[in-house]
Amino acid sequence: MLTESQRKKALNIIILTQCLGMITGILFQNGFYLNYFSALGISSAHIALLFSIPPLLSALLLLPFAFYSDRFGKKKLALGGQLMLITSLLIMMAAGWVNFSMALSLVILSLAVYSIGFSLQTAGWFALLNPIIPQKIRGRFFGRLRVTFQTVAILYTLFITRTLEANPTMLAFQGLLGLVFVASIFRFFTFAQIPDLENVQGETGHRQTLRKAVVYVLAVPRYVRFNGYVFLITLFTVSVPMIFGLMQKDVFGFSPAQITLMGTLFLVGSVIGCGLGGHFVDHYGIRRVLLITHAACIVIMLSMLARHWIPWNLSIQVGGGMLSFSLVSGMTGVAITTKSLTLIPATNKSLSTALTMTLSSGGAALSGLLISYFIKRNTASFEWNMLGRAYTAYDSLILFFSATTLLLLAAVSIIFYVRTKRENRRSEQIQVL
């Protein structure tokens, strides 16, 4: 058990660790890797495929890594993963010093090493935090955590924007990656300070097989239904910011600095959303937050199709879409994280949270692969008209994800309504008895 002062120190270490780690992960979201891969000469279809590598490998690796994390130590495996993340950054930097064919191979290798390291860290992350964070403050803490590391990510993204605007050269890209590399080294030592409060051998034992452990986790009440929702909402929404980013590059003709600025607005929205999400989850409940953000995602996606009729500058429309979409995504993320810890069982804790993350990664990977395939076949030639205005293959993808998200919202709303009626009926029967 931790004393109050020890707990506060542990929470601060967790926040610092995530701030340092977010600088690495945010490169996929703030437009940096989009610009870097473009500077290496990689096509949009291949970029979409490259972005799907981390979630695809994570979907394959998280469950076995979580299984062994419960048995051999959550922090031990996580620290090994951090070393791999550091290595992946060195490989990514080397891609800028070689010819195109070699650069593409190094990028793929870097993303593969990154994915393994990320999976090793993520597999036991929430199980490691579970005994440290009291249940009554989890929503607010995860909101505070996300607000803090997203703020750090915004500051670094602003620095990236100014740097690339003044000096859009390969040397500048290498220098920015070098700063991330240094931050990753510091993160290894902060991660090592997070207390591991649980006795690993007493938690699950060593005789249980992976299959039996998964069966045990799937038997947790409402766990399968919740994870099915996580998979579908990820599949239908996670790639929307990437579509927005590719539109900025291929349709709107934004400069690297403009693309990074849009990425900054995306991060700002995420900060706001995480702060609001933590408050709303603790005060209004997880289900209401998910339904509201679900509907908001549809409205924001469709608003991008209205760009031909707006009276203001296109940059304002795109920036507003990036900011607002990340805002509701941040709220959704806080709600899903809080719900995941609520459902976590007494044993196989890493495995239970890893199953949720596996389905989320699988949804993200499948979404990215579908987009890459569609773009490769249709970007150059596929155009359509609506109300006298021309639209592209990217708009078709937005329309498709809007429709599928709407169907999911309808299904979730019906389930929520039926469950509420059933609970009310049971309450009335208890009062009569």
SESE-209961 format. One line per 10 residues: their letters; for each residue x, y, z of C-alpha. Coordinates in steps of 0.001 Angstrom, whole numbers, plus 500000, padded with zeros to 6 digits. Example, Ala and Ser with C-alpha at 12.3 -4.5 7.8 and 13.67 -1.06 7.14 Angstrom:
// residues 2
AS) 512300/495500/507800 | 513670/498940/507140 $
// end
This chain:
// residues 433
MLTESQRKKA) 500000/500000/500000 | 501080/503553/499308 | 500898/506447/501716 | 499131/509578/500490 | 502439/511339/499785 | 503799/508280/497964 | 500633/508069/495884 | 500861/511731/494884 | 504496/511232/493902 | 503584/508141/491880 $
LNIIILTQCL) 500803/510002/490061 | 503198/512813/489161 | 505752/510286/487860 | 503048/508672/485726 | 502165/512046/484229 | 505823/512895/483530 | 506384/509493/481943 | 503415/509925/479640 | 504463/513457/478703 | 507839/512166/477543 $
GMITGILFQN) 506232/509231/475745 | 503596/511334/474038 | 506283/513259/472171 | 507062/510012/470329 | 503502/508901/469641 | 502287/512340/468616 | 504480/512316/465511 | 501801/510176/463864 | 499060/512709/464671 | 500537/516183/464260 $
GFYLNYFSAL) 501520/515855/460610 | 505245/515337/461260 | 505477/511809/459867 | 503122/512760/457032 | 505564/515513/456042 | 508651/513379/456736 | 507451/510449/454639 | 506476/512843/451842 | 509966/514383/451979 | 511389/510864/451590 $
GISSAHIALL) 509339/510500/448380 | 506747/508040/449692 | 503306/508141/448008 | 500008/508846/449797 | 498787/505255/449382 | 502008/503943/450891 | 501821/506506/453698 | 498360/505242/454632 | 499755/501691/454580 | 502723/502680/456762 $
FSIPPLLSAL) 500406/504307/459293 | 498542/501006/459616 | 501673/499046/460620 | 501759/500026/464339 | 498100/499208/465058 | 498290/496016/462980 | 501303/494651/464843 | 499880/495825/468167 | 496701/493879/467476 | 498798/490739/467017 $
LLLPFAFYSD) 501208/491268/469908 | 499259/492850/472752 | 497526/489705/474022 | 500607/487456/474268 | 502682/490303/475697 | 499976/491025/478284 | 499796/487327/479195 | 503521/487253/479933 | 503386/490690/481537 | 501057/489284/484220 $
RFGKKKLALG) 503520/486467/484870 | 507001/487933/484511 | 506439/491526/485602 | 504637/494452/484001 | 507432/496956/484478 | 510194/494563/483439 | 508673/493996/480006 | 507739/497667/479667 | 511329/498808/480192 | 512461/496412/477471 $
GQLMLITSLL) 509821/497956/475248 | 511156/501434/475956 | 514607/500381/474758 | 513017/499218/471501 | 511250/502559/471103 | 514586/504319/471460 | 516083/502004/468819 | 513193/502662/466421 | 513903/506394/466506 | 517527/505844/465523 $
IMMAAGWVNF) 516398/503734/462554 | 513827/506368/461542 | 516513/509073/461602 | 518772/506910/459426 | 516045/506770/456748 | 516783/510399/455890 | 520422/509653/455053 | 519964/506994/452358 | 518329/506588/448922 | 514586/506073/448434 $
SMALSLVILS) 514440/502258/448312 | 516647/501942/451384 | 514708/504717/453141 | 511386/502924/452656 | 512866/499706/454062 | 514253/501556/457092 | 510910/503267/457731 | 509129/499902/457684 | 511765/498427/460016 | 511525/501412/462357 $
LAVYSIGFSL) 507738/501155/462532 | 507970/497411/463192 | 510462/497895/466048 | 508363/500776/467372 | 505255/498591/467303 | 506918/495803/469276 | 508250/498233/471860 | 504933/500060/472103 | 503090/496764/472576 | 505467/495654/475330 $
QTAGWFALLN) 504822/498909/477179 | 501119/499151/476581 | 500321/495513/477431 | 500633/496037/481180 | 500225/499811/481408 | 496679/500094/482735 | 497091/497042/484963 | 500176/498726/486430 | 498178/501907/487104 | 495029/500211/488403 $
PIIPQKIRGR) 496089/499780/492080 | 497769/503213/492143 | 494772/505324/491061 | 491726/505335/493400 | 488479/504567/491582 | 486729/507741/492768 | 489193/510002/490929 | 489953/507899/487848 | 487908/509954/485411 | 489442/513214/486603 $
FFGRLRVTFQ) 492957/511773/486789 | 492871/510406/483252 | 491436/513725/482112 | 494278/515567/483866 | 496813/513068/482500 | 495648/513532/478934 | 495426/517312/479249 | 498995/517484/480539 | 500674/515259/477973 | 498625/516738/475142 $
TVAILYTLFI) 499737/520213/476209 | 503365/519073/476034 | 502643/517596/472601 | 501139/520906/471456 | 504191/522861/472580 | 506483/520472/470719 | 504247/520587/467656 | 504375/524393/467651 | 508141/524111/467782 | 508023/521672/464860 $
TRTLEANPTM) 505830/524080/462900 | 508165/527033/463394 | 511209/524916/462584 | 509831/523452/459357 | 508432/526820/458309 | 511872/528406/458632 | 513932/525446/457447 | 511965/522659/455654 | 515054/520516/455020 | 515933/516912/455805 $
LAFQGLLGLV) 518430/518180/458392 | 515573/519869/460257 | 513573/516626/460272 | 516585/514765/461671 | 517103/517362/464398 | 513468/517180/465496 | 513662/513386/465641 | 516846/513754/467679 | 514971/515722/470357 | 512383/512949/470551 $
FVASIFRFFT) 515204/510436/470886 | 516601/512314/473920 | 513139/512500/475513 | 512749/508734/475054 | 515989/508099/476928 | 514755/510190/479864 | 511462/508283/479770 | 513249/505002/480435 | 514386/506287/483818 | 511055/507878/484798 $
FAQIPDLENV) 509185/504697/483856 | 511485/502727/486164 | 510268/504847/489109 | 506583/503886/488761 | 505767/501515/491656 | 504600/497984/490815 | 502249/497252/493719 | 501106/493740/492890 | 502729/490399/493587 | 503022/488890/490113 $
QGETGHRQTL) 503134/485235/491184 | 500213/485704/493555 | 498104/487366/490880 | 497578/484550/488365 | 500104/481771/488891 | 502112/480221/486048 | 500057/477187/485041 | 497173/478920/483326 | 497439/478855/479529 | 496808/481845/477294 $
RKAVVYVLAV) 493591/480300/475968 | 492213/479697/479471 | 493210/483199/480525 | 491371/484716/477547 | 488273/482603/478288 | 488386/483823/481888 | 488547/487454/480775 | 485741/487057/478227 | 483499/485754/481010 | 483600/489140/482780 $
PRYVRFNGYV) 480049/490616/482681 | 479463/493058/479772 | 483106/492764/478726 | 482506/491296/475260 | 479816/493854/474410 | 482024/496748/475514 | 484996/495509/473499 | 482833/495005/470439 | 481832/498645/470697 | 485480/499728/471059 $
FLITLFTVSV) 486438/497803/467912 | 483639/499267/465801 | 483943/502880/466929 | 487692/502685/466293 | 487179/501147/462859 | 484769/503901/461827 | 486486/506980/463290 | 490192/506493/463987 | 491359/507094/460399 | 489284/510221/459826 $
PMIFGLMQKD) 492093/512594/460947 | 494471/510817/458547 | 491962/511337/455725 | 491750/515013/456658 | 495565/515167/456581 | 495846/513501/453165 | 493209/515890/451816 | 495305/518799/453040 | 498290/517433/451112 | 496658/516106/447942 $
VFGFSPAQIT) 493430/518119/447493 | 493907/521470/449233 | 497625/521848/448512 | 498594/522911/452035 | 502291/523485/452779 | 504197/521335/455337 | 503933/524185/457861 | 500162/524465/457283 | 499715/520708/457691 | 501638/520796/460955 $
LMGTLFLVGS) 499527/523757/462097 | 496398/521698/461438 | 497999/518943/463499 | 498520/521458/466301 | 494826/522355/466260 | 494074/518644/466437 | 496154/518419/469606 | 494521/521518/471103 | 491116/519951/470599 | 492302/516760/472237 $
VIGCGLGGHF) 493465/518685/475302 | 490099/520392/475638 | 488258/517123/475068 | 490287/515228/477649 | 489679/517924/480252 | 485950/517992/479574 | 485793/514203/479274 | 487207/513611/482740 | 484662/515981/484277 | 481683/514659/482306 $
VDHYGIRRVL) 482524/510989/482933 | 482672/511477/486715 | 479516/513612/486840 | 477229/512377/484036 | 478299/508794/483396 | 480215/506949/480704 | 477259/505931/478529 | 475942/509474/478087 | 479395/510770/477182 | 479846/508049/474547 $
LITHAACIVI) 476463/508689/472951 | 477029/512448/472734 | 480526/512173/471292 | 479318/509491/468903 | 476735/511840/467397 | 479207/514736/467307 | 481679/512697/465216 | 479035/512262/462508 | 478236/515973/462381 | 481920/516930/462134 $
MLSMLARHWI) 482637/514439/459350 | 479677/515659/457298 | 480668/519290/457859 | 483824/518676/455835 | 481640/517918/452809 | 480085/521393/453151 | 483386/523160/452454 | 482277/524359/449001 | 479558/526557/450498 | 481388/528143/453414 $
PWNLSIQVGG) 481807/531953/453408 | 485132/531801/455288 | 488632/530623/454382 | 489163/526906/453761 | 491926/526789/456378 | 489419/527855/459036 | 487025/525080/458010 | 489728/522406/458005 | 491259/523649/461252 | 487857/523744/462918 $
GMLSFSLVSG) 487168/520211/461757 | 490492/518941/463097 | 490032/520698/466437 | 486433/519648/467017 | 486975/516034/465913 | 489919/515631/468273 | 487871/517252/471052 | 485146/514621/470897 | 487752/511884/470350 | 489494/512995/473536 $
MTGVAITTKS) 486241/512751/475480 | 485613/509299/474007 | 489100/508153/474956 | 488667/509179/478599 | 485299/507413/478758 | 486646/504186/477223 | 489721/504150/479485 | 487592/504692/482589 | 485151/501961/481551 | 487995/499558/480835 $
LTLIPATNKS) 489385/499946/484351 | 485886/499559/485777 | 485533/496146/484119 | 489027/494907/484961 | 488907/491555/486842 | 490888/490581/489943 | 493309/488426/487947 | 494767/488598/484420 | 494598/492373/484667 | 497094/493078/481905 $
LSTALTMTLS) 495337/490603/479628 | 491920/492174/480215 | 493005/495697/479302 | 495190/494373/476480 | 492176/492689/474896 | 490465/496067/474685 | 493581/497637/473196 | 493983/494708/470788 | 490527/495232/469362 | 491157/498972/469198 $
SGGAALSGLL) 494458/498408/467381 | 492808/495860/465102 | 490094/498336/464198 | 492697/501028/463509 | 494822/498674/461390 | 491861/497420/459358 | 490684/500980/458827 | 494125/502058/457603 | 494465/499072/455262 | 491064/499719/453713 $
ISYFIKRNTA) 491902/503373/453187 | 495287/502544/451651 | 493689/500078/449218 | 490904/502485/448286 | 493260/505417/447765 | 495665/503366/445651 | 492855/502351/443300 | 490739/505486/443178 | 492558/508709/444125 | 493792/509597/440654 $
SFEWNMLGRA) 490563/508934/438750 | 487654/508762/441174 | 485552/511931/441262 | 481853/512549/441803 | 479493/515504/441953 | 476872/516609/444466 | 474734/519718/444031 | 477027/520879/441253 | 480214/520549/443294 | 483128/518164/442669 $
YTAYDSLILF) 484281/515695/445298 | 487130/513214/445506 | 487794/509676/446745 | 488659/511123/450154 | 485157/512578/450397 | 483721/509170/449564 | 485619/507724/452514 | 484290/510447/454819 | 480745/509780/453636 | 481201/506030/454177 $
FSATTLLLLA) 482518/506451/457731 | 479714/508896/458524 | 477111/506349/457446 | 478663/503443/459350 | 479086/505558/462474 | 475434/506571/462236 | 474380/502921/462075 | 476508/502129/465123 | 475013/505079/466992 | 471514/503800/466235 $
AVSIIFYVRT) 472396/500309/467481 | 474018/501622/470675 | 471064/503927/471348 | 468603/501051/471003 | 470656/498866/473361 | 470903/501708/475861 | 467139/502338/475682 | 466248/498660/476136 | 468668/498286/479045 | 467304/501392/480752 $
KRENRRSEQI) 463718/500156/480410 | 464722/496766/481786 | 466503/498328/484777 | 463513/500585/485496 | 461171/497601/485361 | 463338/495692/487824 | 463421/498688/490170 | 459618/498891/490097 | 459306/495161/490863 | 461701/495490/493822 $
QVL) 459698/498426/495193 | 456456/496411/494920 | 458004/493497/496806 $
// end
